[in-house]
Amino acid sequence: MIYLSTLLLSTFTTIILIPLFTALFVRFHALDMPGERKVHLTPIPRCGGIAMALGALIPILLWLPLHRFELAYLAGAGLLVLTGVVDDLRGIGYKIKFVGQIAAALIIVVFGDVSIRTLGALLPESVVLPDWVAVPFTVFAVVGITNAVNLSDGLDGLAGGISLLAFACIGYLAFQGQGIIIALIAIALSGAVFGFLRFNSHPATLFMGDTGSQLLGFSAVSLGIMLTQEYGVLNKILPFVLVGFPVLDTISIMVARMAKGQSPFLADKNHYHHKLMRLGFSHKEAVIVIYLLQVLLVTGAFLMREQSEWLLLGFYAGSSGAVLLLFRAAERTGWRWKRYDILDLIFTTRLRALQAKNIGIKVSFRALGTSLPGLLLLSCFVPAGIPVYCSASAFVLAGIVMAAWFFGSPWVGAAALRVSLYLSIPYIVYFSEMDPAGWVNGHVVLFYNLSFGVVVLFMVATLKFTRRRKGFQTTPMDYLILFAVIVMPNLPGMELQHYHLNVIITKIVVFFFGFEVLMGELRGQFRKIALVTLGFLLIMGIRGFI
C-alpha cells in the first residue's frame, strides 16, 4: 500500500497546490506571454513546476530515509527548482541556468555517487571507467538530458507525458529489483506529473516552466543511471532510450542549425512538434503522435532491459532513423494529415435524429446520473471491512466537503468534491476486490462487475450526444491512462493475490472518468453529487468503527 499511498499523496498534493500557486504567479505577473515561437494565444502562469516539486517532495520526506543518495538527489533537484523559479518569475540568462545545471549534476555525481562506470557490452568485458572519465561523462549526460527534456516542453502536456512514461518504467524496474528508494521517488514524481497534467493537457491553463522541465529531466536521468549502474543485469543505455525522443529532437535540431552556420542554441520553430503541426496535425494530435513514439521507445527499452547494449542501441538508432526519414519524406512531398471521425462514419441516421431532438443526451445523462452514484454507494458495502485509518480519513474528507460546500465558493466546493472522490475511490475499490464481504458471491459479483460496463455505455453515449463545448473533453492524458490500464496489469509480477491488477485499475478509471463526465454536464449544479459524496464518505467512516 505504500506505493499506492505515495502515488495518491503526490498526485493530490500537486492538484491542491496548483490553484494556490496559480493565484500567486498571476499576482506577480509571472506569465508565459504569447509570441512568435509560442502556440498559445493567451498569457498562462508558469507555476506547475514548483507545485510538482512540492507534491513529490512530501511523500519522499515522509517515507524515505535520507541517506547519501537521497540527500544528494534532493539537493541537486532543489537547486534546479530554485533557479527555475527565479527564471519563471524574473527571467535569468541561459548562462546562469547552465551553471545551475552543472552544479546540480556535480552534486548528484560527486556526493550522491551516481556515475556511469560501465557501458556493458559497448566496451570490452570487465572494463570500468576511471573517475576522471566517469565523472565528466556522467555530468555531461545529466546536463544534456536535463536540457533535452527542457527543450521538449513546447506543447501542452508534451514534456509531462514523456516524463511520466519514463518514470513509470523506472519505477516498475526498481520495484522488480527491490530498489525501494528509486521506486518510491519515481512513483512520487509520476503522481506529481499526473496531477499536473490535469491542468496542462490541451487546452492548458498553466505551464510547468523551466522549474518543472529541469526537475523532470534531471530526475529521469539521475534515477535511470542509479538504477542501471546499481543492478548489473539491466541494460546500461536504458536511461537514455527512456528519454529517447527529447534526445533525438535536441540532437537533430542542433545539427540542422549548425549545418546552416547558425548557433546550435538559436531558438526557432523546427522542433518535431512544430513540424507535426505544419503537416496538418492539431495541437492534441501532435502530442498524441509524440506519445506514441515515446511509448515505442519505452516499450523497446523495457523488452531489451537485460539484452546486449548493442541490440538496444541498434533499436534506438533504427527507430530514430525511421523518424528522420518519415519527416523528411513528408516535408519533401508536401504530405498533409487528413482526419476522419470514425464515430461519425458509423453514426446512423436514426441516432442523428435522436441527437437533434436532444433525446439521446436526456436519456444517457439521466441514466449516468443514477447508475454511477448508485454504484459508488453500493461499493461501500462490498468490502468485508474497512481499516480504521481509511474510515478516519473519510470523516475528515466529509468535513472538508461540508465546509467547502457551505462556506466556500462553488469552485472550491467542486474542487473539494473531486479531491475527496479521487482520494477515497481507489481504496474502496481495492478493498472490494481484495477482501469482499461474504454475501458478495455468485450472481452478486456478476451484477456488480456488469454494472461497471453499463456505466461505461452511459458515459460514452453522454459524450457522443452532448452539445456542450465546455464539458468533459478527452485529452492526450486520457490516452496515457488507457495505455496504463492496458499495459500495467500484463507486466510480470503485477498480479494481486486472486485478482489481476487490471480489474482494480479499470474500476478506478471508470469511476474517475464517470464523475468527470457527469460533473462536466451538470453546469456547476453539484448539490446532488455533494450529497452522494457525503453519504459515501460517511458510510466509509462508520463502517470502519463497527
Buried (B, 14 or more C-beta within 10 A) or exposed (E): EEBBBBBBBBBBBBBBBBBEBBEBBBEEEBBBEEEEEEBBEEEBBBBBBBBBBBBBBBBBEEBBEEEEBBEBBBBBBBBBBBBBBBBBBEEBEEEEBBEBBBBBBBBBBBBBBBBBBBBBBBEEEEEEBEEEEBBBBBBEBBBBBBBBBBBBBBBBBBBBBBBBBBBBBBBBBBBBBEBBBBBBBBBBBBBBBBBBBBBBBBBBBBBBBBBBBBBBBBBBBBBBBBBBBBBEEBBBBBBBBBBBBBBBBBBBBBEEBEEEEEEEEEEEBBBBBBBBBBBBBEBBBBBBBBBEBBBBBBBBBBEBBEBEBEEBBEBBEEBBEEBEEEBEEBEEEEEEBEEEEEEEEEEEEEBEEBBEEEEBBEBBBEBBBEBBBEBBEBBBEBBBEBEEEBBBBBBBBBEBBBEBBEEBEEEBBBBBBBBBBBBBBBBBBBBBBBBBEEEBEEEBEEEBEEBBEBBBEBBBBBBBBBEEEEBBBEBBBBBBBEBBBEBBBEEEEBEEEEBBBBBBBBBBBBBBBBBBBBBBBBEEEBEEBBEBBBBBBBBBBBBBEE
